């Protein structure tokens, strides 16, 4: 994919990033709870205001993948967060977001974006990287396993007031 490029998000990206994240979360997980709970999750984690807060957070690294002017993906690392106890290798960096536009799956974007993300985690001093993934997201789990992540235990992700069973996955850097 010769025209794939990466850059860090800037504050002026918040509206477009909010739209990208909301659209892709809804396409992937919109069915996972009630419409009210899903709307709360989008507002809390993925909408424009959430993106503004996350872009301005000095502990967050926000990568944008683009093909030309089209948004293709977004990855977010959080430095300095306390990993769950199941993550043994420390220090550890959280992979808090990893989304490829659903229309572009299967084109190698995820693998290229993961390589960028792992390099940033290493550069930031991480000894390992961890994430949480919905236990029913088989395609995502398979991808992370191919990238060297292992399930290390369960956790909960809140979609509004609906608790979802997630896996904690981790890999050494």
Secondary structure, DSSP 4 states (H G I P E B T S, - for coil): -TTEEEEE--GGGHHHHHHHHHHHHHHHHTTSS-HHHHHHHIIIIISHHHHHHHHH-TTEEEEEEEETTEEEEEEEEESSPPPPTT--SSSEEEEEEEEE-GGGTTSSHHHHHHHHHHHHHHHTT-SEEEEEEETT-HHHHHHHHHTT-EEEEEEEEEETTEEEEEEEEEEE-
